[in-house]
Amino acid sequence: MRLKKCIIPLLIFVFLFQTSTSAYESISFLYAGNTTTYINNVNRSGTNLTTVSPDYFEINSNGTLKKTIKVDPLFVETMHARGIKVVPYLSNNWDRTLGRAALANQNSFVASLSAEIVRLGCDGINIDIQNLTEADRNAFTAFIRLLRSYLPKTKILSVCVAANPWGSTIGWQGSYDYAALGTISDQLFIMAYDEHYTGSAPGAVASFSFVEKSVNYALKYVPSTKIVLGVPFYGRYWKQGAASGGYGITVSDVERLVATCKSKTWYDSTSQCARATVTVTSTDNAVIWGSSRLSAGTYDIWYENETSLEKKLSLVSKNNLLGAGSWALGQEPQRFWNNYSQWLIGKPFIDISNHWAQSYIIDLFQKGIVSGMPGKRFVPDGSLTRAEAAALLVKTLGLQNETATASFADTKDHWASKQIAIVKEKGIFSGYSGNMFYPERKITREEFAVVCDKILFSPDTVDFSQRIFSDVSPESNPWSNKSIIVLSMNNILSGYPDGTFRPKKTITRAEATRVIAALLEYPGGFTISPTHIQSPSPVPPR
């Protein structure tokens, strides 16, 4: 199928050029790799990421800026070409001495760092200086304030802060003045992980209660729209009988060990994270982090899976946070990205869980194309009305701001009167005798096929006499046969497993979302055909 020229300028770019499928910021750190591995890891994430944060900057012992060998303008250009922002991070690698050296030399350091960000064309900087104490609190805040004054206003200033569910004012949690940093910076990245750590007793890297309390603490001091929730793509393990444990392990490595070694897995409902007991023998290929090998023994592992991540990420939409970020890209199974953006926005409706059309419904809700019923219900298996179909196509085509004077005798005071007027003037819908539209009448599958076909172009080369469905033919469906064939050939509207199309059956709200989602994926986009606008409809009133 090819397209006819558009007779009016439509906002097709709204859906054609979206990079991320999420309405929230989706950030991930890039660590321990190079440009090639970083690009490969970004590729694995699909269209989920809005920002990447590579490990480009560190601190010399004399308090001057150290650029890592990974700094690569080509990577920045590559990400920008995809619509992904690049906000590299500055790390002191947990070295308190180095962190303090940068604070002591802050004027020179800040000048060098801001100049480098501008030179590379990066979108900002993420400050990840850790393991300072309450004694450094004011100096660190002054450092961030000075950096903000040096950076161009168009550059993002993000600050990583320790999770602080206890409201501690001492130790490394005490080095972060949430209120002041939230005022100065554009983003406050809460590192909501390492609840348990190397040397601690066994436990979750980030139990749900730990994460939720950390978010609630931040909300006391920082606007929600500046908070980024950090989640882990790693776990920690403790070897039974060892003097200490809590060493890091990627989720990908955990799943490989579970698949190849004797193991038991379960979900810990208290901490809301995944757990595994893995027994390693001397002959097992128990390599982690690419080169380290686990010795023979039994290991208790606490880690993340889809259930635990979805639970944590639900806090983003619940609290209207700026978004979420992960440490670190490449440590996760690729399938995490299948539903990552949906986890961020949460389930907008309570009645679509496990429904076959859930992903379509959430995607269109996120794009602002569909809405639900009172009580956060979508009623996916309910029938679509003619009014709802009109509103759906208006939003799909980006015609919300169009003006229209067309009207029907029965739509003057209807909630969708404007949308109905628009689809009438554009020739997408026609009415019934007596200037009636019947907005609450259910629309059938063949009727919906016809109105959707009006925004596509059907070349004459299509054989409309072919029988694709056992219950559709030019003879039995003279006014809808063409549209049904066109949409089915383009996998926009499908039939049933028994080979039928059931043209007279009313289309459900779920089926309609699937059709619209397929239209949005139609090669080259779609538009209103001039033929349909300028010519009377060839089908009976509907």
Secondary structure, DSSP 4 states (H G I P E B T S, - for coil): ---PPPSS---THHHHS---S-SSEEEEEE-S--HHHHHHHHHHTTT--SEEEE--EEE-TTS-EEE-TT--HHHHHHHHHTT-EE--EEE-TT-HHHHHHHHHTHHHHHHHHHHHHHHHT-SEEEEE--S--GGGHHHHHHHHHHHHHHS-TTSEEEEEEE--TT---STTGGG--HHHHHHH-SEEEEE---SS-TTSPS--SS-HHHHHHHHHHHHTTS-GGGEEEEEESEEEEEETT-S---EEEEHHHHHHHHHHSEEEEEEETTTTEEEEEEEEPTTS--EETTTEEPPSEEEEEEE--HHHHHHHHHHHHHTT-SEEEEE-TTSS-GGGGGSHHHHHH--S-TT-TT-TTHHHHHHHHHTTS---BTTTB--TTSBPBHHHHHHHHHHHTT-TT-------TT-TTSTTHHHHHHHHHTTS---BTTTB--TTSBPBHHHHHHHHHTTS---TTS-TT--SSTT--TTT-TTTHHHHHHHHHTTSS---TTS---TTSBPBHHHHHHHHHHHHTSTT-----HHHHHS--SSPP-
